[in-house]
Amino acid sequence: GADLADAAMALLAQSPALIIDLRRNGGGHGDMALLLAAYLFDEPVEMSGTYDRPSDVLTRAFTPRVAPRRRFGADKPVYILVSRRTFSAAEGFAYDLQARGRAIVV
C-alpha cells in the first residue's frame, strides 16, 4: 500500500488543509500509520511505541527517515474524524498526531 499512499499524498500535498476520516476504521498495521504520518511532518518524529509486558521491553517507533515524494507539510491544518468504531492503529494514529499538536481530532 505504500505506493498508493505516496500517490494519494502527492495529490493532497497541494491542498490547503487535510481531513482524514477514521470513523469506522477498526485499525490496521502500525507501519502504515507511521508512513502516513511522515507526510505530515517536515522531518522524522517519534510516535507511540509498543510495550511488551512479559519481557519489559519498550520498542520506540519513528516516522520513516526516507523522504516521501511530496509531503503535505507540517504547517497546514490537519483534522481527523473519529468515532466509537475507531480502534487500534487508527486510534493510535489520531492520538499521536493530536499529542504532537499536528492535528485536531473531531
N, C-alpha and C positions, 0 to 999 in steps of 0.2 A: 503494500500500500504506500510505500514511501514515494514512489514515482507519481502516484495520483495526488498525494498530499502536496508535493512540490509543484505540480501543475496548477492545482487549485489555489495555493498560496501565492504563486506568481501572478495569477489573475487578480486576487484580492489585494495584493500589495499596493495597487493603485487607489483603493478605496479610502475615504476619509475616516471611516470608523468600521468596526467589525462586530457583528453579533453572532455568537456561537450558541446554537440551540442544542443543549444537552438534556432536554426534557425527554423522559422515557429512554434514556441511554443507560443500559444496565452495566456498562463498563466495557472493558476490552483489555488490551495489552498496555502496560505502563510504558513500554518503549515508544509506542506511537504517541502517547501523551507528551513524552519528552521531546520527540521530534517536532510535534506541532508547536510546543512552547518555544522552541528555538526560533521560530519565525516571528515571535512577538517580542523578542529581546534583541539588543544590538550585540551582545556578547554572551558567552556561556553563563548559566545561572544554576545554582544548586536548588534542586526540587526535593520533595519528600522522598526519603529513602525507605528502606524496608528493614524491619527488625525481626530477627529470628530468636524467639524466646528460649528454646532449648539450648542453643549454643551461645546465647547472649551476644549475638553479632549484629551490628548495625551496618547496613550497606548504603553508602551515600549514592545519590543519583544527581546527575547533571544533564542539562540540555547538551546536545551534541556540539562539539567544537568545530566540526566541518560546517562551513557556511553554506546554507541553502542558496539556491539560485537567486531568489529575490526575497528579502524579508519584508514583512508588514511594517516592522519597526517598533521601537519602544515608546514613541511619543504620541501615537494616535490612539483614540479611545477604543477599548475592548469591553464588550458586555457579554456576560454568559448567562443564559437562561437555564434554570434547573427546576426540578420538580421532585415530588416524593419518590419518583421512579429513577432518579439519577443516582447511580451507585458505582462502587468500585473505582476503576481508573478514571471514569468520567467525573466522579465526585472529587477524587484526588487532584485532578487537573484543575477543576474550578477552585478548590481550596488553595492550591499552590499559587495560582495567578492572583487570587484575591489577597492572600497573605503577603505577597510581594508588591502589592499596590499596583499591579499591572492591569487588573480587570475589576469591573463592578459586577457582582453576582446578583441576579434578579430571580 
